[in-house]
Amino acid sequence: MLFLVVTLLLLGVALGTVVHAPLSFTVVAGAVIAVWLGVFALRERHGRRHGTSAH
């Protein structure tokens, strides 16, 4: 439960920061995060398909 409270608090701080950041910076940061998550998902899928573990 404490983890949820801390997560929501950090989310509120992050969203508050995004509101004050320029739109171009927000779009670029969002694109970087999306690419990073896409690469992570592809690596996970590739690892599971070949039976190797990243741990």
DRENDRENSE-342381 format. One line per 3 residues: their letters; for each residue x, y, z of N, C-alpha, C, O, CB. Coordinates in steps of 0.02 Angstrom, whole numbers, plus 50000, padded with zeros to 5 digits. Each point is the difference from the previous one (the first is absolute). Glycine has a CB too. Example, Ala and Ser with C-alpha at 12.3 -4.5 7.8 and 13.67 -1.06 7.14 Angstrom:
BEGIN
as	50660 49716 50390 49955 50059 50000 50045 50060 50000 50052 49999 50033 49853 49942 50029  50077 50112 49902 50042 50059 50003 49961 50055 50037 50025 50055 50008 50034 49913 49884
***
This chain:
BEGIN
mlf	50042 49941 50000 49958 50059 50000 50044 50063 50000 49984 50049 49966 49925 49888 50095  50145 50061 49977 50045 50057 50001 50031 50011 49931 50010 50057 49979 50014 49921 50142  49992 49968 49844 50027 50005 49933 49951 50037 49954 50021 50042 49960 50043 49850 50057
lvv	49873 50093 49988 49949 50033 49959 49997 50074 50016 49995 50041 49954 49939 49852 50042  50068 50125 50066 49998 50071 50020 50061 50037 49973 49993 50055 49973 49943 49914 50132  50123 50002 49902 50061 50032 49975 49997 50006 49924 50020 50051 49972 50045 49903 50125
tll	49911 49994 49869 49994 50002 49927 49954 50055 49977 50016 50037 49954 50006 49841 50043  49921 50128 50035 49952 50053 49981 50029 50069 50015 49988 50047 49962 49917 49874 50061  50132 50086 50031 50032 50063 50016 50051 50020 49947 50001 50057 49977 49981 49920 50145
llg	50060 49975 49858 50050 50013 49948 49967 50014 49933 50024 50042 49962 50056 49885 50099  49865 50039 49924 49964 50013 49938 49973 50072 50000 50002 50034 49949 49967 49844 50043  50005 50144 50064 49976 50069 50005 50055 50051 49990 49989 50051 49968 49922 49908 50109
val	50147 50027 49951 50057 50045 49991 50021 50001 49927 50015 50053 49972 50023 49925 50146  49965 49963 49851 50021 49996 49929 49950 50036 49955 50021 50037 49955 50035 49854 50068  49880 50100 49989 49950 50034 49958 50002 50075 50012 49990 50038 49953 49938 49860 50050
gtv	50085 50123 50057 50007 50071 50013 50060 50030 49964 49997 50057 49977 49950 49925 50134  50107 49979 49884 50059 50023 49963 49985 50005 49926 50023 50047 49967 50050 49901 50119  49891 50004 49887 49983 50000 49929 49959 50061 49981 50008 50028 49946 49996 49847 50053
vha	49952 50146 50045 49959 50058 49986 50042 50062 49992 49984 50044 49960 49923 49905 50105  50148 50056 49972 50043 50060 49997 50054 49995 49947 50034 50050 49986 49943 49967 50134  50033 49924 49851 50052 49991 49949 49972 50022 49933 49940 49997 49988 50112 49907 50076
pls	49992 50119 49892 49977 50019 49932 49972 49939 49964 50021 49943 50012 50065 50149 49984  49867 49920 49959 49967 49945 49964 50050 49959 49959 49996 49939 49998 49899 50129 49997  50153 49966 49973 50049 49963 49959 50041 49953 50043 50014 49943 49979 49991 50153 49941
ftv	50015 49926 50139 50039 49957 50045 49958 49940 50022 50025 49944 50002 50040 50155 50037  49872 49912 49976 49955 49946 50021 49992 49949 49946 50001 49940 50013 49939 50139 50062  50052 49944 49863 49991 49954 49943 50064 49959 49989 49996 49940 49989 49921 50139 49959
vag	50140 49953 50054 50064 49965 49990 50012 49950 50056 50019 49943 49987 50027 50157 49954  49941 49920 50121 50009 49954 50056 49953 49941 49995 50020 49943 50013 50016 50153 50059  49902 49916 49907 49952 49945 49991 50022 49952 49945 49992 49940 50007 49918 50136 50031
avi	50118 49952 49908 50023 49957 49945 50060 49958 50022 50004 49941 49983 49955 50144 49934  50086 49944 50121 50058 49963 50025 49978 49943 50046 50025 49944 49995 50046 50160 49997  49882 49910 50051 49975 49948 50046 49964 49945 49960 50008 49941 50016 49980 50145 50076
avw	49973 49933 49857 49965 49951 49960 50049 49954 49963 49989 49940 49996 49916 50141 49990  50148 49948 49986 50051 49960 49965 50034 49953 50049 50011 49942 49986 50006 50150 49930  50001 49934 50143 50032 49960 50050 49956 49940 50021 50024 49943 50005 50037 50159 50036
lgv	49875 49911 49970 49955 49945 50019 49991 49951 49942 49994 49940 50012 49947 50138 50066  50058 49946 49861 49995 49956 49942 50060 49954 49994 49992 49940 49988 49940 50146 49955  50128 49942 50066 50061 49959 49998 49999 49949 50056 50019 49942 49989 50044 50154 49960
fal	49916 49925 50110 49996 49953 50056 49952 49943 49985 50015 49942 50013 50011 50152 50067  49916 49922 49892 49950 49949 49984 50026 49951 49948 49990 49940 50005 49919 50141 50023  50125 49945 49921 50028 49956 49949 50054 49954 50028 50003 49941 49983 49973 50147 49931
rer	50066 49940 50130 50052 49958 50031 49969 49946 50044 50024 49943 50000 50055 50154 49997  49869 49920 50039 49966 49951 50043 49968 49945 49957 50006 49941 50016 49973 50147 50072  49988 49932 49859 49967 49951 49956 50052 49955 49968 49990 49939 49996 49916 50142 49982
hgr	50148 49948 49999 50053 49961 49968 50032 49952 50050 50014 49942 49983 50008 50153 49938  49989 49927 50140 50030 49957 50051 49955 49942 50019 50024 49945 50010 50037 50154 50032  49875 49914 49964 49954 49946 50019 49991 49951 49943 49990 49940 50012 49951 50139 50065
rhg	50061 49945 49861 49991 49956 49943 50057 49950 49994 49990 49943 49979 49947 50148 49964  50124 49931 50075 50058 49956 49994 50016 49965 50066 50050 49964 50004 49994 50111 49907  49916 49935 50139 50010 49964 50063 50055 50026 50044 50019 49967 50048 49939 49936 49893
tsa	50070 50155 50043 50051 50028 50043 49970 50048 50049 49948 50030 49986 50137 49956 49924  49947 50022 50146 49976 50046 50050 50049 50057 50008 50060 49991 49998 49880 49916 50061  50032 50153 49951 50043 50059 50009 50024 50006 50072 50040 50044 50015 49899 50013 49892
h	50038 49901 50138 50016 50006 50071 50062 49961 50015 50023 49998 50057 49858 50017 49972
***
